[in-house]
């Protein structure tokens, strides 16, 4: 009797295994019907049966199951049937995971290499789709999946590493960005210094200024003429108000890029902070020469001449000799006229939404009062106080 029971159980188990294998075959046949006639019910049937097979212990560990599942879900993703439209991305994700599992279960399976390549393509596309949808955390996860898979195979996808780093920045995941940028630098992927610049920005965004500076210095030591690193180094020094240290870098930056008007603007501000006004004025004028609508240069020149005029006016007001007073006021007015010309030029070209616009208007208002320009004073007063 005991032997009969064991025999009966064996038969039942065999029937169960056969049923699950039948599910795989039914899914395969249904997919074939769909591919022949584009019959959506057949594709839905294929999905139903392959999903049952993929969770059953007797078929869930067979690469064939997951290979068919990948093909079925990929077909659903690629189908133009409107009933699938809302889930197209999810179908592609299921296909990618299925193909990946094929390779993980048996790298020697006859369709393992094909599945590996399809999984990589699907994950890359999912990363691109998510990035374009501004779902940066999801995009990062998909790009990192490509990195993970190619790393296991011994040939890391460098583009995927770079995509992961860049996407991590967008996602605000600066630890991941730092991880991937360092990885690229370690493999000598950086031939221009660009990666050091990005790594610097990641450390700054994270709030680690000390490591950011050391990264910048390492990048500049390796790529001393890289203009982007030079600019970042200058901005760092400006923020720290280390203008004297910035001067030598400014000269190098201008030497490398002599037609960049923003460098002359920076030079002008630096020379102003150091009290070297002749050099500051020359720098602002050079910026205007290179870019005639550089309103910041006009604004800064106007502010300088305005300050000079006020100083001369104060000196004249303290003169007891009428001739010296008149001469002093004349010199003051000459500076104020220069201030007026530059500030009015800045007003004509400054963007309407610039946060500096109101300061500019107020400076002009004071000048109009000092120079007895009543009509212009009333006009600008209305603009300031509508």
QUIPECOR-V416810 format. One record per pair of residues at least 12 apart in sequence whose C-alpha atoms are under 6 Angstrom apart, sorted by the first residue. I is the first residue (numbers start at 1). J is the second residue. D is the distance in Angstrom with one decimal. If there is no record, write none. Layout:
i={I | I}
j={J | J}
d={D | D}
This chain:
i={20 | 23 | 24 | 27 | 27 | 27 | 30 | 30 | 31 | 31 | 50 | 63 | 66 | 66 | 67 | 70 | 70 | 70 | 73 | 73 | 74 | 74 | 77 | 77 | 96 | 96 | 99 | 99 | 100 | 100 | 103 | 120 | 123 | 127 | 127 | 127 | 136 | 137 | 140 | 140 | 143 | 143 | 147 | 165 | 165 | 165 | 174 | 178 | 193 | 196 | 197 | 200 | 200 | 234 | 243 | 261 | 261 | 264 | 264 | 265 | 268 | 268 | 268 | 284 | 295 | 295 | 298 | 298 | 299 | 299 | 302 | 302 | 302 | 305 | 305 | 306 | 306 | 309 | 309 | 309 | 312 | 313 | 313 | 316 | 316 | 365}
j={53 | 49 | 50 | 46 | 49 | 50 | 42 | 46 | 43 | 46 | 69 | 102 | 98 | 102 | 99 | 95 | 98 | 99 | 91 | 95 | 92 | 95 | 91 | 92 | 119 | 122 | 115 | 119 | 116 | 119 | 116 | 146 | 142 | 139 | 142 | 143 | 171 | 171 | 164 | 167 | 160 | 164 | 160 | 177 | 180 | 181 | 202 | 199 | 223 | 219 | 229 | 212 | 215 | 246 | 270 | 287 | 290 | 283 | 287 | 284 | 280 | 283 | 284 | 297 | 346 | 350 | 342 | 346 | 343 | 346 | 339 | 342 | 343 | 335 | 339 | 336 | 339 | 332 | 335 | 336 | 332 | 329 | 332 | 328 | 329 | 377}
d={5.8 | 5.2 | 5.8 | 4.0 | 5.3 | 5.4 | 5.1 | 5.0 | 5.6 | 5.6 | 5.9 | 4.6 | 5.1 | 5.7 | 5.9 | 4.1 | 4.9 | 5.5 | 5.3 | 5.1 | 5.9 | 5.4 | 5.2 | 5.6 | 4.5 | 5.4 | 4.7 | 5.2 | 5.9 | 5.5 | 5.9 | 5.8 | 5.4 | 4.1 | 5.0 | 5.6 | 5.0 | 5.6 | 5.4 | 5.7 | 5.6 | 5.5 | 5.8 | 4.4 | 5.1 | 6.0 | 5.5 | 6.0 | 5.9 | 5.4 | 5.8 | 4.8 | 5.9 | 5.8 | 5.7 | 4.5 | 5.8 | 5.1 | 5.4 | 5.8 | 4.0 | 5.0 | 5.7 | 5.1 | 4.7 | 5.7 | 5.0 | 5.3 | 5.5 | 5.6 | 4.0 | 4.9 | 5.1 | 5.3 | 4.8 | 5.3 | 5.1 | 4.3 | 4.9 | 5.2 | 5.0 | 5.7 | 5.4 | 4.8 | 6.0 | 5.7}
